[in-house]
Amino acid sequence: MVRRSRLAAVVSATATGAAALTLLGTVPTSAVVAPPLSDARVVAHYTFNNEIQQTPENIVVEPDGTADMTFSLSRQVVHVTDRGTSYAVRATLPDVAEPHTPILGQAAVMGIARAGDGTLYVNYATGTSETGIWRIRPGHLPVQIAQLPNPANALPNGLALDEKHHALYVADTVGAVVWRVPQAGGTPRVWASGAALRPSPDASLPAGPNGLRVHNGAVWVSNTTRGTLLRIPALRDGSAGKIQTRATGLDWIDDFSFTGAGDTVLAALVAGNDTRTPPNGDTGRVVLVYPNGGHKTVLTHQDGLNSPSSVAVSRRGPLGKTVYVLSAAYFSSPPDPNLLRARLND
């Protein structure tokens, strides 16, 4: 999430790249990564220049250990191998003539979720009627299945699928709510709202709900400018229970992922250490958040992070239980959008 002026500054600071992807087969394993992670290395760099804006935003793991991710500003959904070193474009969301997406200023593909049959769902933010959830079935073009109301004041970000209850959940970063949408598509309904989901009142950007996961009978949401991780129970009738704050002090938290069946989380802190002022070039970090709310840093810029935006955990990756971290490089100059891979030892 970044203002148009900041994006322009990043682009102007970046030399035009000839290749859209650089492989790193010889990069040494990091010595900075902290337990329970090990063997951290950047396995692919992407391109951000005047022609190509490959900002890896969100990622979902396939059953075979491969993954699908969104290049937000290039409007692409791509499939990456289990080692992350190559990718193929699955879909490109349609161009919008005059996008006016809040905060971003341009069209962007954000969160991604996957159904058991391989169908992908993504959030598309444009500030126009195209804002909402789009479905991507294998071999088919993307189709919009839900349109968020008041798109000029909506930034659909994190996305999760509860396939058991046939429901999609959307974190609206600017609208400051969690939307619920039938998996088949239809009219979005506000599922959760309240002070805990609103941006910090003294924040420089109106950024509230960001990452979102369905886990152990609840919807978990991060609030970027409040630096909080929230748990919202899903009640038997499908409504939202009382919002619970599970961790604080996670400044500029973006997306996150659970390490396993318990409530331990790996969270990407996209940039900065003070939500009252704009990000200042801090390249961010990944933290391990314990069930009691305590947390520690496990990855930093010394491991290759460059404004990390998303984390995913695979039980079938090339290292066994593997962690993938996307760095969208929104707040770094020069930007280095990349994909990092690490082993999770637990």
GILIN-V421555 format. One record per backbone hydrogen bond with DSSP energy under -1.0 kcal/mol. NH is the residue of the N-H (numbers start at 0). CO is the residue of the C=O. E is the energy in kcal/mol with one decimal. If there is no record, write none. Layout:
<<NH/CO/E> <NH/CO/E>>
//
This chain:
<<6/2/-2.1> <7/3/-2.6> <8/4/-1.9> <9/5/-2.3> <10/6/-2.7> <11/7/-2.5> <12/8/-1.3> <13/10/-1.5> <21/44/-1.9> <23/42/-1.2> <29/39/-2.5> <33/297/-2.0> <36/33/-1.9> <37/342/-1.7> <40/340/-2.3> <42/338/-2.5> <43/338/-1.2> <44/21/-2.1> <45/336/-3.1> <48/51/-3.6> <53/46/-3.0> <54/52/-1.5> <56/69/-3.0> <59/67/-2.6> <61/65/-3.3> <64/61/-1.9> <66/79/-2.0> <67/59/-2.7> <68/77/-2.7> <69/57/-2.2> <70/75/-2.7> <71/54/-2.3> <74/71/-1.1> <75/70/-1.6> <76/90/-2.9> <77/68/-3.0> <78/87/-3.1> <79/66/-3.0> <80/85/-1.7> <83/80/-1.1> <87/78/-2.2> <89/76/-2.8> <90/76/-1.8> <92/74/-3.1> <99/125/-2.4> <103/101/-2.8> <104/100/-2.8> <107/124/-2.3> <108/71/-1.7> <109/122/-3.0> <110/156/-1.7> <112/120/-2.4> <114/118/-2.9> <117/114/-1.9> <119/135/-2.6> <120/112/-2.6> <121/133/-2.5> <122/110/-2.0> <123/131/-2.9> <124/107/-2.9> <130/127/-2.0> <131/123/-2.2> <132/145/-1.2> <133/121/-2.9> <134/142/-3.4> <135/119/-3.3> <139/136/-2.5> <142/134/-2.3> <144/132/-2.4> <145/132/-1.4> <147/130/-2.1> <152/149/-2.2> <153/150/-1.5> <156/170/-3.2> <157/209/-1.9> <159/168/-2.0> <161/166/-3.3> <166/161/-2.1> <167/180/-3.2> <168/159/-2.8> <169/178/-2.2> <170/157/-2.6> <171/176/-2.6> <172/154/-2.3> <175/171/-1.6> <177/191/-2.4> <178/169/-2.6> <179/188/-2.7> <180/167/-2.7> <182/165/-2.5> <184/181/-1.9> <185/144/-2.1> <188/179/-2.2> <190/177/-3.1> <191/177/-1.7> <196/193/-1.5> <202/199/-1.9> <203/274/-1.5> <206/204/-2.2> <207/172/-2.5> <209/221/-2.5> <210/253/-1.1> <212/219/-2.3> <214/217/-2.9> <218/231/-2.8> <219/212/-3.5> <220/229/-2.1> <221/210/-1.9> <222/227/-2.4> <223/207/-2.4> <224/206/-1.7> <226/222/-1.3> <227/222/-1.5> <228/246/-2.2> <229/220/-3.5> <230/243/-3.0> <231/218/-2.6> <233/216/-2.2> <234/238/-2.7> <237/234/-2.3> <240/232/-3.1> <243/230/-2.9> <245/228/-2.9> <246/228/-1.3> <249/226/-2.7> <251/223/-1.3> <252/249/-1.3> <253/267/-3.4> <254/308/-1.1> <256/265/-2.3> <258/263/-2.1> <264/288/-2.6> <265/256/-3.1> <266/286/-2.7> <267/254/-2.7> <268/284/-3.2> <269/251/-2.1> <276/273/-1.2> <284/268/-1.6> <285/298/-2.0> <286/266/-2.4> <287/295/-3.0> <288/264/-3.5> <289/293/-3.3> <292/289/-2.3> <295/287/-1.8> <297/285/-2.8> <298/285/-1.6> <302/299/-1.7> <303/300/-1.3> <304/299/-1.5> <306/282/-2.6> <308/325/-2.6> <309/325/-1.2> <311/323/-2.2> <313/321/-3.3> <316/319/-1.7> <319/316/-1.7> <321/313/-2.8> <322/341/-3.0> <323/311/-2.9> <324/339/-2.6> <325/309/-2.1> <326/337/-2.7> <327/306/-1.5> <328/305/-1.7> <337/326/-1.5> <338/43/-2.4> <339/324/-2.8> <340/40/-2.8> <341/322/-2.2> <342/37/-3.1> <343/320/-3.3> <344/35/-3.2>>
//
